[in-house]
Amino acid sequence: MSKFNKKKDAALPAVNTASLPDIVFMLLFFFMTVTVMKDSTLKVENVLPNATEVKKLEKKDRIIYIYVGKPTREYEKTYGTESKIQLNDKFAQASEVGDYILQERAKKPQELQDVLTTALKVDKNANMGIISDIKQELRKVNALKVNYTTYEGDAFKNIQ
């Protein structure tokens, strides 16, 4: 007599997965755009000194990095224990710095070539002679905007 019958065998409806591929691709594109790839592998020990007056460089695309320090343990047998220069992923001599800067400058867009900064990431135990040689080479190629990368902190902790 009742007008409405109750369904006793009614199961829950299946989950709608029609939008799942859209969500997966949205996440994929998000992680592709925000992920930063590692530029180079450090082959030198690089314990940066402390400084009190520091300023953060804002635009990373305008920086060319030069690493200076003692080779790590795996390269110590080949290159010794003296401070070495690392340009990208290879060891170099001070005389090669000028050519490296010119090559890196050529890779950048024309409007950025005049505003490039050379950042020296120098181990706090490195000899100043090698830094002086690098600066001479930078002067030859007119790369006069130089930055010394440091940690913010008490500069007196650098004295040993």
trRosetta pair geometry for C-beta under 8 A, 3 or more apart (Angstrom, degrees):
i j d omega theta_ij theta_ji phi_ij phi_ji
2 5 7.0 133 93 -77 108 54
7 10 4.2 83 110 -44 119 108
16 19 7.4 46 125 10 98 90
17 20 4.5 -15 -172 -10 81 131
19 22 5.1 -53 -167 40 67 119
19 23 6.1 68 138 -24 84 101
20 23 5.8 -56 -148 36 34 110
20 24 6.4 34 156 -20 67 106
21 24 5.6 -54 -145 36 35 113
21 25 6.3 28 160 -13 68 106
22 25 6.1 -60 -147 41 28 104
22 26 6.2 31 154 -22 64 109
23 26 5.6 -54 -146 35 31 114
23 27 6.5 29 156 -16 64 105
24 27 6.0 -58 -153 38 29 108
24 28 6.3 32 150 -22 64 108
25 28 5.2 -50 -143 36 37 117
25 29 6.3 34 159 -16 67 103
26 29 6.1 -55 -148 38 28 107
26 30 6.4 33 151 -23 62 107
27 30 5.5 -53 -147 34 32 116
27 31 6.4 23 160 -11 66 106
28 31 6.3 -62 -150 40 27 102
28 32 6.3 27 154 -20 64 110
29 32 5.5 -54 -142 37 33 114
29 33 6.3 26 161 -16 66 108
30 33 6.2 -66 -153 37 26 104
30 34 6.4 -4 164 3 65 114
31 34 6.3 -66 -133 48 31 94
31 35 5.7 38 169 -34 69 113
32 35 6.4 -50 -134 24 20 111
38 41 7.4 55 138 -71 127 64
39 65 7.3 96 115 30 153 139
39 88 7.9 -113 153 -135 91 67
40 65 7.7 -157 29 79 128 129
40 86 7.7 163 136 146 139 115
40 88 5.1 -168 -99 -168 140 48
40 89 4.9 -154 -149 -66 101 75
41 89 5.8 48 39 -123 86 100
42 46 5.9 -99 -153 4 138 128
42 67 6.5 -163 -129 -153 85 165
42 72 7.3 101 123 -42 85 129
42 86 7.2 111 -146 96 54 167
43 67 7.9 128 47 95 71 141
43 71 6.4 -23 147 -138 84 78
43 72 6.0 -119 -172 10 44 107
43 75 5.6 55 -179 -19 100 157
43 86 5.3 159 52 -110 99 139
43 89 7.3 99 -24 -162 122 56
43 91 6.7 -100 99 -59 141 89
44 67 5.4 165 47 138 125 114
44 68 6.8 -94 130 168 163 14
44 69 3.6 135 152 66 113 96
44 70 6.4 137 -161 68 85 29
44 71 5.8 -61 -106 -97 67 38
44 72 6.6 -152 -114 -31 14 78
44 83 7.8 57 -154 -153 131 64
44 84 5.9 -153 -94 67 123 92
44 86 5.1 -151 -7 -19 117 129
44 123 6.9 -120 145 -35 109 124
45 69 4.6 -139 71 153 59 130
45 70 4.9 -3 33 63 113 86
45 71 7.5 41 -6 103 82 10
45 72 5.9 134 -54 -85 75 66
45 123 5.7 59 102 -104 80 142
46 67 5.9 -60 -89 -155 134 109
46 69 4.9 -134 -79 -25 62 156
46 121 5.7 19 -159 143 130 109
46 122 7.9 -161 -140 162 84 7
46 123 5.4 -114 -120 -75 40 84
47 69 7.7 123 18 -128 63 136
47 123 5.6 53 43 -145 67 82
47 124 5.6 -63 101 16 89 101
47 125 7.3 39 59 0 111 97
48 121 6.6 -65 -88 -159 110 79
48 122 7.5 92 -120 67 70 49
48 123 7.5 -91 -79 -114 39 35
48 124 6.6 92 174 -43 18 95
48 149 6.0 -75 -127 116 139 85
48 150 5.4 174 161 -132 113 40
48 151 5.2 129 94 -20 112 89
49 122 7.8 -9 -2 88 103 88
49 124 4.0 123 -70 -101 85 109
49 150 5.4 -43 79 -128 73 102
49 151 7.3 -157 104 30 29 84
49 155 7.6 41 156 -137 105 70
49 158 4.6 30 -151 -107 107 128
50 150 6.4 108 -145 175 14 109
50 151 5.2 -45 -103 77 64 92
50 152 7.2 24 -154 147 80 13
50 153 3.5 -70 -145 73 125 103
50 154 5.8 22 128 66 148 41
50 155 5.5 -154 102 -92 89 40
50 157 5.1 43 24 58 144 112
50 158 5.8 -150 39 -48 83 96
51 54 5.3 121 88 -63 107 95
51 148 8.0 109 -43 102 153 111
51 150 4.1 54 4 118 115 159
51 151 7.4 140 21 70 72 42
51 152 6.8 -58 70 -111 67 43
51 153 7.4 67 35 49 31 62
51 155 5.5 39 -119 -87 41 101
52 152 7.5 70 -128 -156 27 71
52 153 7.6 -84 -81 88 57 25
52 154 7.1 26 -74 -119 96 33
52 155 5.4 -71 -20 -23 93 108
54 150 6.0 -132 -100 75 117 105
54 151 7.9 -68 -79 144 158 18
54 152 4.7 -114 26 -87 145 90
57 60 7.1 110 112 -84 106 56
57 62 7.9 -139 174 73 118 98
57 63 6.2 86 134 -71 154 132
57 117 6.7 -143 -132 71 141 156
57 119 7.3 -97 -8 -84 161 129
57 147 6.5 13 -61 -146 133 170
59 62 4.7 44 106 11 109 114
59 63 7.7 163 102 -23 64 92
60 63 5.7 -57 -157 22 47 119
61 108 7.7 134 159 -129 88 107
61 112 7.0 -68 125 -137 99 156
62 108 7.8 79 -115 -141 54 146
62 112 5.8 -138 -104 -162 87 110
62 115 5.7 -41 -150 113 133 93
62 116 5.5 -154 -174 -113 73 49
62 117 5.9 60 128 13 92 90
63 116 7.4 154 -94 -163 19 72
63 117 5.2 -27 -107 72 69 95
63 118 7.8 130 -160 -111 62 16
63 119 5.0 13 -168 -12 112 122
63 147 7.5 -51 -130 41 108 138
64 101 6.3 114 122 -123 162 73
64 104 4.7 106 -119 124 127 154
64 105 7.6 -45 -57 -59 147 69
64 116 5.9 33 -12 175 108 119
64 117 7.3 -178 24 88 72 44
64 118 5.2 -31 70 -109 99 65
64 119 6.9 167 75 20 42 75
64 143 7.8 -57 53 -155 138 141
65 119 5.1 -28 -103 71 65 102
65 121 6.1 6 -162 -4 102 115
66 85 6.6 -23 -177 -160 101 99
66 86 7.6 150 -169 73 52 56
66 87 6.3 -18 -121 -94 77 76
66 97 6.7 26 -119 -133 143 110
66 100 7.8 111 -95 105 103 142
66 118 6.4 13 -2 -178 114 99
66 119 7.2 171 25 84 69 51
66 120 5.4 -24 70 -109 101 64
66 121 7.1 175 83 26 46 72
66 134 6.5 149 137 -157 155 140
67 85 7.3 135 81 -164 55 48
67 86 4.1 -18 70 60 108 106
67 87 7.9 -167 32 -67 79 32
67 121 4.9 -23 -107 73 69 105
67 122 7.8 166 -161 -81 41 40
68 83 5.8 32 172 175 90 114
68 84 7.3 -168 -145 90 58 34
68 85 5.5 -21 -99 -102 82 63
68 86 7.4 -167 -75 18 33 76
68 120 6.7 -3 5 -171 116 94
68 121 7.2 165 24 87 68 54
68 122 4.4 -3 60 -117 112 77
68 123 6.3 -122 105 12 69 81
68 126 5.1 68 130 -132 107 165
68 130 6.0 159 -154 117 134 127
68 131 6.8 -178 74 -78 175 78
68 134 7.3 -99 -66 -38 137 152
69 83 6.0 -77 -155 -137 13 86
69 84 7.2 -27 72 51 42 67
69 86 7.7 -25 36 0 84 114
69 122 7.0 159 -60 -161 79 43
69 123 3.3 98 -110 -26 100 128
69 125 7.8 69 -140 60 81 85
69 126 5.8 -95 -99 -67 48 115
70 76 7.8 20 160 -101 95 94
70 81 5.8 0 -152 -170 114 62
70 82 7.2 -167 -116 119 77 12
70 83 5.8 -61 -68 -91 57 56
70 84 7.4 83 -134 12 23 84
70 123 6.5 -70 5 58 76 171
70 125 7.1 -17 -19 87 116 115
70 126 7.6 -158 -34 -87 71 77
71 75 3.9 -109 179 97 122 108
71 76 5.3 174 94 -78 107 53
71 78 7.6 -124 163 65 165 84
71 79 4.5 118 -41 73 158 126
71 80 7.1 105 21 69 127 45
71 81 7.3 -112 41 -110 90 34
71 84 5.6 33 -54 18 90 134
71 91 7.5 -18 -92 -90 112 134
72 75 5.5 71 56 25 71 98
72 76 7.1 -104 106 -37 32 88
73 76 5.4 -32 -143 -4 33 123
75 78 5.5 -64 -162 48 61 108
75 79 5.1 7 155 18 96 117
75 91 7.7 156 -177 -49 144 133
76 79 6.9 -77 -124 58 20 78
76 80 7.0 -35 -167 148 57 8
76 81 6.0 25 -148 -79 99 73
79 82 8.0 -115 146 53 83 78
79 84 5.7 -12 164 -59 138 152
79 91 6.2 -166 -109 -100 146 170
82 127 7.9 -22 -165 0 87 126
83 123 6.9 -154 -121 49 110 120
83 125 7.9 -172 -75 105 114 74
83 126 4.2 97 -119 -136 150 88
83 127 5.5 -158 20 18 138 86
83 130 5.3 -136 100 8 124 159
84 91 5.1 -28 166 -142 133 113
85 91 6.8 111 75 -161 57 63
85 92 5.0 -62 96 69 107 81
85 93 7.0 102 42 -142 125 7
85 94 6.4 135 -20 -77 151 57
85 96 7.8 170 94 62 136 102
85 97 6.9 -74 173 -73 156 105
85 130 6.8 -167 -55 178 98 119
85 134 6.8 156 -107 -84 134 117
86 89 7.7 -11 -176 -138 102 16
86 90 7.1 164 -151 85 68 26
86 91 5.9 -45 -97 -97 67 54
86 92 7.2 126 -123 15 19 87
87 90 6.3 -24 67 67 76 77
87 92 4.6 8 9 0 116 141
87 96 6.8 -127 4 115 152 113
87 97 7.1 -172 -75 -107 133 61
87 100 4.6 -81 -159 -130 149 157
88 100 7.8 -155 -9 -149 98 119
92 96 4.2 -113 -175 73 117 136
92 97 6.9 139 118 -64 132 63
92 100 6.8 17 -159 -47 176 140
93 96 5.2 100 58 -1 72 102
94 97 5.8 -27 -166 -9 47 118
94 130 6.6 -154 -73 -154 121 70
94 133 3.7 -24 -155 137 161 123
94 134 5.7 -113 -136 -69 96 58
94 136 7.7 45 161 57 123 103
94 137 5.9 -171 165 -27 80 136
95 98 7.4 -42 -180 18 44 103
95 137 6.8 -176 -121 -97 27 129
96 99 5.7 -58 -162 44 58 110
96 100 5.9 62 143 -27 80 107
97 100 5.5 -58 -149 37 32 115
97 101 6.4 33 155 -21 67 104
97 134 5.4 148 -90 -137 171 74
97 137 4.1 99 70 109 114 149
97 138 6.7 -54 132 -55 125 72
98 101 5.9 -54 -150 33 30 109
98 102 6.5 26 154 -15 64 106
98 137 4.5 -126 -46 -178 90 95
98 138 7.3 -159 -90 -77 72 30
98 140 5.2 -35 -105 81 138 117
98 141 4.4 159 -150 -34 88 123
99 102 5.7 -56 -149 38 34 111
99 103 6.3 35 154 -20 67 106
100 103 5.8 -56 -149 36 30 111
100 104 6.3 24 156 -14 66 108
101 104 5.9 -57 -144 41 30 107
101 105 6.1 33 155 -23 65 109
101 118 6.6 -29 -114 -92 119 126
101 137 7.8 153 0 134 129 98
101 138 6.7 119 -55 -116 163 71
101 141 5.1 143 83 94 129 153
101 143 4.9 -86 -175 -42 150 154
102 105 5.6 -53 -143 36 29 114
102 106 6.4 33 155 -22 63 105
102 141 5.7 -122 -56 -147 94 138
103 106 5.8 -55 -151 33 30 112
103 107 6.8 32 151 -23 62 103
104 107 5.7 -50 -154 28 36 115
104 108 7.1 36 151 -23 63 102
104 116 7.7 141 117 -162 104 153
105 108 6.0 -56 -158 26 36 112
105 113 5.3 78 -176 -143 92 91
105 116 6.0 -125 -107 6 87 162
105 143 7.8 -136 -61 -88 131 112
106 113 7.9 42 -84 -113 29 122
108 112 4.5 -103 162 87 121 117
108 113 5.5 159 86 -77 113 68
108 116 6.5 174 12 -76 168 122
109 112 5.0 78 63 13 83 105
109 113 7.4 -131 96 -31 42 83
110 113 5.9 -39 -153 0 34 119
111 114 7.9 -63 -178 27 33 95
112 115 5.9 -83 -155 53 52 96
112 116 6.5 76 151 -63 83 84
113 116 6.4 -25 -156 -20 31 114
115 145 7.8 -1 -167 25 41 167
116 143 7.1 -48 94 -135 108 98
116 145 7.0 157 96 63 50 123
117 145 4.8 -84 -111 125 68 112
117 146 7.4 148 -168 -106 75 15
117 147 5.2 34 166 -11 121 118
118 138 6.0 -130 43 -125 167 133
118 143 5.2 68 -30 155 132 123
118 145 6.7 134 16 89 76 65
118 146 5.2 -27 71 -110 99 67
118 147 7.0 173 85 24 46 74
119 146 7.9 147 -92 -165 26 53
119 147 4.6 -26 -106 73 72 107
119 148 7.8 151 -159 -98 62 12
119 149 5.3 53 178 -44 106 110
120 131 7.0 78 -177 -133 154 98
120 134 6.9 119 -110 117 126 150
120 146 6.5 15 -12 -173 111 100
120 147 7.0 178 20 85 70 51
120 148 5.4 -26 66 -108 102 61
120 149 6.7 -162 82 9 46 84
121 149 4.6 -17 -96 50 74 132
122 126 5.1 -105 -178 41 95 143
122 131 6.2 14 -113 -89 155 116
122 148 6.8 -42 22 -147 112 93
122 149 7.8 145 15 50 65 81
123 126 4.6 113 65 -33 86 101
124 158 5.6 -136 -159 -141 132 96
126 130 6.2 -83 170 55 109 126
126 131 6.9 109 117 -42 119 103
127 130 5.4 93 76 2 92 97
127 131 7.6 -160 105 0 54 88
128 131 5.2 -56 -156 39 49 116
128 132 6.2 55 147 -25 75 102
129 132 5.6 -53 -150 33 32 114
129 133 6.6 34 152 -19 64 103
130 133 5.6 -49 -150 34 36 114
130 134 6.5 38 150 -20 64 102
131 134 5.6 -51 -150 35 34 112
131 135 6.4 33 152 -18 66 105
132 135 5.7 -54 -147 37 31 111
132 136 6.6 37 152 -23 64 102
133 136 5.7 -50 -151 30 33 113
133 137 6.7 30 152 -15 63 104
134 137 5.8 -58 -154 37 34 110
134 138 6.4 34 149 -20 67 106
135 138 5.4 -50 -145 36 36 114
135 139 6.5 42 153 -23 64 100
135 146 6.9 -11 -115 -84 91 167
136 139 5.8 -52 -154 31 32 113
136 140 6.9 36 148 -24 62 101
137 140 5.6 -48 -154 26 37 116
137 141 7.0 10 157 2 66 104
138 141 6.5 -70 -151 48 33 93
138 143 4.4 -89 -162 74 86 100
138 144 7.1 141 141 -83 102 36
138 146 6.4 67 145 -76 165 119
139 142 7.4 29 -172 -80 35 33
139 143 7.8 -93 -60 51 21 64
139 144 6.9 58 -108 -90 61 82
143 146 7.4 88 131 -68 86 84
153 157 6.3 -36 130 30 119 138
154 157 4.9 94 86 -16 95 103
155 158 5.9 -33 -176 8 56 116
156 159 5.8 -35 -168 16 56 114
